[in-house]
Amino acid sequence: MITKSPEKGLDQTIDRKYFQGALLKEKNIHLIGINFEEKENIEDDILVINPRDKEKLKKFINRK
């Protein structure tokens, strides 16, 4: 069974700065990490971060 944590997905999104273009718009955005199993079932691990909340984003990045 392949499982990955929602944190790993968000790490990739943040490291590669996928959300940067969306920050330039006046719309609300959220980064969402979801743990999927091999058969594409969603586990109960879901993590949501609003990248406009600099404190929470920094706390997530520096959590290690």
Backbone as CSV, one residue per row, in Angstrom:
resi,resn,N_x,N_y,N_z,CA_x,CA_y,CA_z,C_x,C_y,C_z
1,MET,0.847,-1.175,0.000,0.000,0.000,0.000,0.897,1.245,0.000
2,ILE,0.594,2.183,-0.868,1.333,3.442,-0.936,0.555,4.496,-0.175
3,THR,1.161,5.045,0.834,0.529,6.159,1.541,1.555,7.263,1.708
4,LYS,1.124,8.469,1.586,1.987,9.626,1.794,1.237,10.596,2.689
5,SER,1.970,11.276,3.509,1.325,12.196,4.437,0.913,13.470,3.709
6,PRO,-0.113,14.161,4.216,-0.498,15.431,3.610,0.619,16.458,3.719
7,GLU,1.468,16.324,4.726,2.584,17.243,4.878,3.564,17.129,3.712
8,LYS,3.804,15.909,3.217,4.724,15.719,2.084,4.212,16.440,0.850
9,GLY,2.916,16.357,0.597,2.335,17.045,-0.551,2.453,18.552,-0.432
10,LEU,2.207,19.063,0.762,2.323,20.510,0.961,3.775,20.964,0.899
11,ASP,4.691,20.128,1.362,6.117,20.467,1.234,6.477,20.695,-0.229
12,GLN,6.024,19.804,-1.090,6.320,19.938,-2.517,5.691,21.204,-3.096
13,THR,4.455,21.469,-2.739,3.759,22.661,-3.224,4.485,23.930,-2.786
14,ILE,4.935,23.961,-1.553,5.622,25.141,-1.026,7.034,25.245,-1.607
15,ASP,7.766,24.127,-1.635,9.135,24.146,-2.159,9.182,24.604,-3.610
16,ARG,8.216,24.166,-4.396,8.196,24.517,-5.824,7.408,25.794,-6.110
17,LYS,6.875,26.399,-5.046,6.173,27.684,-5.126,5.002,27.672,-6.120
18,TYR,4.268,26.573,-6.144,3.127,26.444,-7.056,2.051,27.494,-6.803
19,PHE,1.958,28.003,-5.605,0.872,28.919,-5.227,1.214,30.391,-5.425
20,GLN,2.449,30.715,-5.762,2.888,32.113,-5.821,2.039,32.975,-6.766
21,GLY,1.709,32.474,-7.942,0.903,33.238,-8.892,-0.476,33.570,-8.344
22,ALA,-1.046,32.649,-7.580,-2.375,32.872,-7.016,-2.355,33.949,-5.936
23,LEU,-1.225,34.150,-5.287,-1.143,35.179,-4.249,-1.299,36.581,-4.826
24,LEU,-1.025,36.748,-6.103,-1.133,38.061,-6.734,-2.588,38.467,-6.977
25,LYS,-3.498,37.519,-6.911,-4.918,37.795,-7.141,-5.604,38.109,-5.826
26,GLU,-6.733,38.772,-5.915,-7.487,39.185,-4.720,-8.403,38.083,-4.181
27,LYS,-8.223,36.860,-4.630,-9.095,35.762,-4.216,-8.491,35.000,-3.042
28,ASN,-9.357,34.371,-2.267,-8.894,33.510,-1.185,-8.315,32.238,-1.773
29,ILE,-7.196,31.796,-1.254,-6.621,30.522,-1.665,-6.205,29.749,-0.423
30,HIS,-6.200,28.437,-0.552,-5.764,27.558,0.524,-4.932,26.443,-0.083
31,LEU,-3.889,26.053,0.593,-3.092,24.904,0.197,-3.651,23.706,0.944
32,ILE,-3.951,22.648,0.220,-4.589,21.483,0.829,-3.734,20.250,0.570
33,GLY,-3.368,19.550,1.623,-2.656,18.288,1.516,-3.584,17.172,1.959
34,ILE,-3.682,16.120,1.131,-4.576,14.999,1.435,-3.782,13.702,1.311
35,ASN,-3.975,12.796,2.247,-3.326,11.496,2.218,-4.178,10.537,1.390
36,PHE,-3.620,10.036,0.276,-4.311,9.074,-0.584,-3.694,7.697,-0.420
37,GLU,-4.541,6.687,-0.501,-4.051,5.320,-0.523,-3.859,4.905,-1.975
38,GLU,-3.317,3.709,-2.164,-3.036,3.186,-3.505,-4.279,3.182,-4.398
39,LYS,-5.423,2.861,-3.856,-6.658,2.789,-4.644,-7.388,4.125,-4.680
40,GLU,-6.670,5.201,-4.422,-7.190,6.563,-4.465,-8.267,6.855,-3.427
41,ASN,-8.258,6.113,-2.359,-9.157,6.417,-1.250,-8.537,7.528,-0.422
42,ILE,-9.352,8.456,-0.002,-8.855,9.537,0.841,-8.811,9.054,2.277
43,GLU,-7.642,9.153,2.872,-7.492,8.836,4.289,-8.093,9.979,5.100
44,ASP,-8.081,9.854,6.384,-8.616,10.922,7.235,-7.583,12.007,7.524
45,ASP,-6.457,11.968,6.828,-5.420,12.979,7.013,-5.556,14.080,5.973
46,ILE,-6.090,15.215,6.374,-6.233,16.365,5.488,-5.660,17.574,6.212
47,LEU,-4.819,18.322,5.516,-4.162,19.486,6.101,-4.419,20.685,5.205
48,VAL,-4.890,21.795,5.779,-5.197,23.004,5.018,-4.397,24.173,5.594
49,ILE,-3.748,24.913,4.709,-2.991,26.101,5.119,-3.347,27.249,4.193
50,ASN,-3.617,28.402,4.758,-3.825,29.611,3.973,-2.465,30.294,3.836
51,PRO,-1.885,30.336,2.613,-0.547,30.908,2.465,-0.487,32.414,2.714
52,ARG,-1.636,33.074,2.783,-1.639,34.505,3.128,-1.384,34.713,4.625
53,ASP,-1.627,33.666,5.403,-1.347,33.717,6.842,0.134,33.385,7.022
54,LYS,0.962,34.409,6.955,2.416,34.243,6.956,2.912,33.480,8.191
55,GLU,2.284,33.721,9.335,2.711,33.058,10.569,2.483,31.549,10.492
56,LYS,1.294,31.135,10.043,1.003,29.701,9.945,1.847,29.032,8.862
57,LEU,2.058,29.719,7.748,2.879,29.170,6.682,4.316,28.979,7.170
58,LYS,4.853,29.971,7.850,6.215,29.888,8.380,6.316,28.768,9.417
59,LYS,5.295,28.646,10.273,5.282,27.600,11.292,5.289,26.218,10.644
60,PHE,4.531,26.043,9.557,4.513,24.756,8.860,5.870,24.464,8.238
61,ILE,6.450,25.453,7.566,7.739,25.274,6.893,8.830,24.935,7.907
62,ASN,8.796,25.565,9.067,9.851,25.385,10.080,9.530,24.300,11.106
63,ARG,8.550,23.443,10.832,8.095,22.466,11.818,9.105,21.363,12.097
64,LYS,10.060,21.139,11.228,10.994,19.995,11.355,12.036,20.203,12.406
